[in-house]
């Protein structure tokens, strides 16, 4: 399973055929580049979004949406991406 981390505008009306995604694994190890997710986000099991393994996937493969992230989880995802990509805080 993958979580799309591309901007929403790139998914809707874009000429780009791919989207940047982070894998969601059934294991959560508490890394600073992981975000814990589970039933509260619509998943069946507790899992972890791993921001160290970003991939570009064809948008045509992204068809089964199973959940969404709260504002708090989006902030955690933002922080995990900043750590994984070594970005400075704005």
N, C-alpha and C positions, 0 to 999 in steps of 0.2 A: 504494500500500500504506500502511496505517496501523498504528501501535502504540497499543494502548489504554493510557492512563495513568490511567484511573479506578480507584478502589479495587476490589479483587476482589469485595468484598461487594456492590457496586452492580451487578455483572454477573450474579451468581448469583440472589439472591432479593431483587429490588428492584422497586418499582412504577414506577421511572423507565424510560422507554423509550429513553433515549439514553446514550451513554458519551463521555467526553472522550478524544480521540485526537490523536496527533502524526503528521504525515506522515513517511514514510520515502522519501527520494529517493536516486537512484543516484549522486548526487554528494555528496562530503564535503569541506567547505571549511575545516574546523578552527575553526569559530566556537565561542565559549564556550557557545552555546545549541544546539550539535549534539553528538550521540553517534555515534561510529563503530561500525557493525555490519557483519556479513558472514557468511561460511560458518560460523564458530564459533557463531553464534546461529541457524543454520538457514536463512539467506538464500542465494540463488544467487550474488549479487554483493556486493562491498563497497558499502556505502551509508551514509547518514547520517540519523539521526532529528533532525528540526528542531523544536525546542520553541518557536520563535517563531510557529508557525502552528497552534496548537491549534484543534481543531474539535470540535463535538458531532455525533456520528453516531448514527443509529438502531441500536440493538443488533441488530436483525434483519439488518443488512448485515454484521455482523462474524461471518462463518461459517468462513472459511478461515484456520486458524491455521498459520503456517509456521515459527515458531521461538519461542525464549524467551531472556530475558536472564539472565546469570549475576549473582551478588551484586555483583560488581565493576561490571558494566554498569548495574545498577540504581542503584548509588551515583553513577555518572556521569550517569545520567538525572536523578536527584534534584538534582544540582548544576546541570545544564543548565536544569531547570525553575525552580530558585531564581533563576538569572540572568535567564531570560526573563521571569519574573513579578516580578522585583525583590523577592524575599522575603528577610528577614533570617535568618541562621543561628540555629538554636534553641540 
